[in-house]
Amino acid sequence: MIAGNLLAGLMPLAGDDEGFVPPGPDDFNLEPVGPYSEFEFLGETMYLGVTKPMIQIVLAAVIVFWFFRAASRHRAMVPGRLQFAGEGAYGFVRNSVGRDIIGSHDFMRFVPYLFALFFFILLNNLFGAIPFIQFPTFSRAGMVYGLAALSWIVYNAVGINKHGLVGYLKLQCVPAGITGPMLLLLVPLEAMSNLLVRPVTLALRLFANMLAGHLLLILFALGGEHLLLHGAMLVKPVGLLAWVLFIAISFLELLIQFLQAYVFVLLNAMYIQGALADEH
């Protein structure tokens, strides 16, 4: 009897034509904003136009530039609140990521890149929690692969510039201290791991966390709403619990958004350090 009531609460009621449609990856395929054109590609409808994530990418770049430009415009020995915040943010990336990972000899020339990358990713992640935006830009895979490709170019260019093409490939593909037939197995594995797989895993880590976290928030928000409005009386407390979990996960998601930006930049610093190292 109880199981029947629970099932009735989860299924659409008689007369409720819509029912509950669970969220899925299609919820992240946003239609373009403003004028656009449609075309068919491999049986799928494609759109040609400006989408919300594209706008967010540009908006994040403008906000990051504006904030740190404003924070550094009127520098003083005794910093104001804005300068203090800017210096603290800069010092965090400079010291905790750049100097500690790359090393005190080479780190300064990479700090601008790591600094801009961290706050650009962080703000785009936080867009998922900002009211009226509420969409993490990097839940779209194409956006993340662009960043990963840039990172791949940077750390490989750094290594080639220091060691030369042949020397860099040797450092990346030939493990130190290994000789003989084992090289036939290890060289392809090292080449694949260091040169091909790194940008893919770098992108997937950020993309998957942003997609899964936002999908979970949508599920608890819409599922809780459906149970409260359309569910049987017995399951309405479950809808309320879903809303409580939605709020709790929203705060957890803020931490994850920060950590994913930090991990992305930390791995970039590690890859740069590895490209500069004389041996692995």
PEFEN-V520745 format. One record per residue. N is the residue number from 1. RES is the residue in one small letter. PSI is psi in degrees with one decimal (999 if undefined). Layout:
# PEFEN-V520745
N	RES	PSI
N	RES	PSI
This chain:
# PEFEN-V520745
1	m	-47.8
2	i	-41.9
3	a	-37.1
4	g	-40.6
5	n	-39.9
6	l	-43.9
7	l	-37.8
8	a	-35.1
9	g	-31.7
10	l	-23.9
11	m	156.4
12	p	141.2
13	l	160.3
14	a	130.6
15	g	-12.3
16	d	99.1
17	d	-26.7
18	e	-48.2
19	g	-169.8
20	f	124.2
21	v	110.7
22	p	146.7
23	p	156.8
24	g	-176.3
25	p	-26.9
26	d	-22.4
27	d	-13.0
28	f	-5.1
29	n	84.0
30	l	139.8
31	e	152.7
32	p	152.8
33	v	126.1
34	g	-161.3
35	p	142.5
36	y	166.9
37	s	152.7
38	e	149.6
39	f	159.1
40	e	135.8
41	f	116.5
42	l	39.1
43	g	1.8
44	e	146.3
45	t	121.4
46	m	152.1
47	y	140.8
48	l	106.6
49	g	-174.3
50	v	125.2
51	t	168.8
52	k	-45.7
53	p	-33.4
54	m	-42.8
55	i	-40.3
56	q	-37.3
57	i	-48.0
58	v	-42.4
59	l	-43.0
60	a	-43.3
61	a	-42.1
62	v	-43.6
63	i	-44.8
64	v	-45.4
65	f	-46.7
66	w	-43.9
67	f	-49.3
68	f	-23.6
69	r	-41.8
70	a	-36.8
71	a	-27.5
72	s	-0.2
73	r	-46.9
74	h	73.8
75	r	141.5
76	a	159.1
77	m	-38.6
78	v	101.8
79	p	145.1
80	g	-177.1
81	r	-41.1
82	l	-43.9
83	q	-38.8
84	f	-43.3
85	a	-43.3
86	g	-42.9
87	e	-37.9
88	g	-41.3
89	a	-43.5
90	y	-44.0
91	g	-33.4
92	f	-48.7
93	v	-42.4
94	r	-47.0
95	n	-47.9
96	s	-25.9
97	v	-56.9
98	g	-62.1
99	r	-43.8
100	d	-30.6
101	i	-50.1
102	i	-32.6
103	g	153.6
104	s	-17.2
105	h	-38.6
106	d	-6.2
107	f	-31.7
108	m	-33.5
109	r	-13.6
110	f	-8.1
111	v	-44.6
112	p	-42.1
113	y	-48.7
114	l	-38.9
115	f	-50.0
116	a	-39.5
117	l	-44.3
118	f	-50.6
119	f	-26.5
120	f	-46.3
121	i	-43.6
122	l	-46.4
123	l	-40.3
124	n	-34.4
125	n	-42.6
126	l	-19.0
127	f	-25.9
128	g	-17.3
129	a	-4.5
130	i	125.1
131	p	146.0
132	f	-10.8
133	i	-65.9
134	q	49.5
135	f	114.3
136	p	120.7
137	t	-39.8
138	f	16.2
139	s	-3.3
140	r	118.0
141	a	-37.8
142	g	-35.6
143	m	-40.4
144	v	-38.8
145	y	-28.2
146	g	-43.9
147	l	-41.9
148	a	-38.6
149	a	-40.1
150	l	-43.8
151	s	-41.7
152	w	-42.6
153	i	-42.1
154	v	-53.7
155	y	-29.0
156	n	-39.1
157	a	-38.5
158	v	-45.2
159	g	-42.5
160	i	-38.0
161	n	-34.6
162	k	-43.0
163	h	-9.7
164	g	160.0
165	l	-48.5
166	v	-44.1
167	g	-38.0
168	y	-43.7
169	l	-36.5
170	k	-42.6
171	l	-36.7
172	q	-27.4
173	c	-21.0
174	v	109.5
175	p	138.9
176	a	138.4
177	g	2.2
178	i	129.0
179	t	170.8
180	g	-160.3
181	p	-23.9
182	m	-25.9
183	l	-31.4
184	l	-29.0
185	l	-42.4
186	l	-34.4
187	v	-49.1
188	p	-37.4
189	l	-43.1
190	e	-40.9
191	a	-44.1
192	m	-43.2
193	s	-47.3
194	n	-28.9
195	l	-26.7
196	l	-44.0
197	v	-30.6
198	r	-53.1
199	p	-30.4
200	v	-48.9
201	t	-34.5
202	l	-43.7
203	a	-43.9
204	l	-36.7
205	r	-47.1
206	l	-47.5
207	f	-47.9
208	a	-38.7
209	n	-41.5
210	m	-40.4
211	l	-49.6
212	a	-42.0
213	g	-44.8
214	h	-35.4
215	l	-38.4
216	l	-40.3
217	l	-42.9
218	i	-42.2
219	l	-48.4
220	f	-37.7
221	a	-52.0
222	l	-37.2
223	g	-42.9
224	g	-40.9
225	e	-42.4
226	h	-41.3
227	l	-37.6
228	l	-37.6
229	l	-32.7
230	h	-9.6
231	g	162.6
232	a	161.6
233	m	-34.0
234	l	-30.4
235	v	-0.1
236	k	-37.3
237	p	-30.1
238	v	-37.7
239	g	-40.2
240	l	-40.9
241	l	-38.5
242	a	-38.5
243	w	-37.1
244	v	-42.9
245	l	-35.4
246	f	-44.4
247	i	-43.6
248	a	-43.1
249	i	-28.6
250	s	-41.7
251	f	-39.1
252	l	-36.6
253	e	-33.0
254	l	-42.2
255	l	-42.9
256	i	-39.0
257	q	-40.1
258	f	-46.6
259	l	-37.9
260	q	-37.1
261	a	-42.4
262	y	-45.4
263	v	-41.6
264	f	-46.4
265	v	-36.9
266	l	-44.2
267	l	-36.4
268	n	-44.7
269	a	-39.5
270	m	-39.7
271	y	-39.7
272	i	-43.2
273	q	-41.2
274	g	-35.1
275	a	-29.2
276	l	-21.4
277	a	151.3
278	d	-21.4
279	e	161.7
280	h	999
